């Protein structure tokens, strides 16, 4: 399947996270998420462990994008977006 067949969706928490960021940071994060969608087949997802098992991370400067992969539906679901010093301390839902 071609890389442009991947889709992105945002959990409610990720939408709130994005809305609370400064506009310059928000632009960079949206750009990185689009890059992930367009290039996903050529990347190696960075998996998380422990409480975050089943989730993956994407780095954008000092921020982290936490997402899930649905391989059957070709769907990337963004769960959280936060500063690297805070994101892993947040409770998984």
N, C-alpha and C positions, 0 to 999 in steps of 0.2 A: 504494500500500500504506500502511496506517496506521502511525503511528509506534510503536505498541505491538507491532508484528510484529518489531521488531529484537530480537536475542538477544545476550547477552554471554557470552563464555567467557574463562577466564584461562589463560595459559601457566604452566608450572611456576614460572618465575622470578617472575612477578607474584604468585603465591600466596605464595611465600617472602617477597617484598618486603612484602606486606600483613601477613603474620604478624609481621614484625619491627618494625612501626610501633607507636608509643604508641596506646593505645585511642582517644583523642580524635581523633587524626589519621586513624586507620583508619576511624572512623565518618564523618568528613567525606569521605574518598575514596570510600567505598562509596556514600554519598549522591550524590556527583557522578557516579559511574559510572551509577547508576540514573537520574539526571537525563538523562545523555547518551542512554541507551537509550530513555527515554520521549519525548525531544524531538529525536532525531537528525534527523528529516526537516526540522526547522526551524532547523538549525544549519549553519554553514559549517566543515567540518573544517579544522584548521590543519595543513597538510602539512609534513613535514620533508624536508630535502635531504641531499646528500652520502651518507655511509655509511647514513643513516637514510631514504633515499628509499623511498617506499612505506609509510612509517609516518606517524602523525599524533599530535599532542599535545593534551592537555587539562590546563589549569592548575587547581590547587586550592591556593590559598595559595602556600607555598614549594615545593610538590611538583608533579611532573609525572607524568601518566599517559600512557604511550606505547602506542598501539594500532594495529591494522590493521583494514581494512574489507574484508569480502567482500560486495560489492554483490549478487551473484547469490543468496547464501544469507541475506542480511539478518542478517549476523553481525559483531559487533564483538569482536575478540580483544585483550584487554589483555595486552601483552607485558612491560612493566616499570613499576614505580612507585618513584620515588625523589626525593630532594631535588633541586631544580633545579641545584644546584652539582655534582651527581654524575651525574645520569641520562644526560647525553649523552656522558660519558666512558666509560660502560660499553660493552662490546663487543656489537655486534648479533649475534644468533644466527639 
